[in-house]
Amino acid sequence: MDDIEYLGKWGGSPDGDSPTVWRSRSTGEYFMQGYAVDEALVREQLLPKAGKDAVPPGELVIRFPADMAEFFQDGR
């Protein structure tokens, strides 16, 4: 995956390390490093709204600040 491009980090991170977004130029896939979502929130609020009872194996729920949406708007 040598076609991965770094898109940016959230400027409000207290330690400057997270959240971060990357994108594959060949597939258009995004890669995100973000904050872990509390399991109770996932189980009690998020999954029921999606009609699910569990996060599938190999997947996880992360959160990122709303102002990071800019990384997804220009179709890089």
Long-range contacts (C-beta under 8 A, 24 or more apart in sequence): 4-31, 5-76, 7-71, 7-76, 8-68, 8-71, 10-64, 10-65, 10-67, 10-68, 12-65, 12-67, 19-62, 19-64, 19-65, 19-68, 21-64, 21-68, 21-71, 21-72, 23-76, 30-71, 30-72, 32-62, 32-64, 33-62, 34-62, 34-63, 34-64, 35-62, 35-63, 35-64, 36-60, 36-62, 37-61, 37-62, 37-63
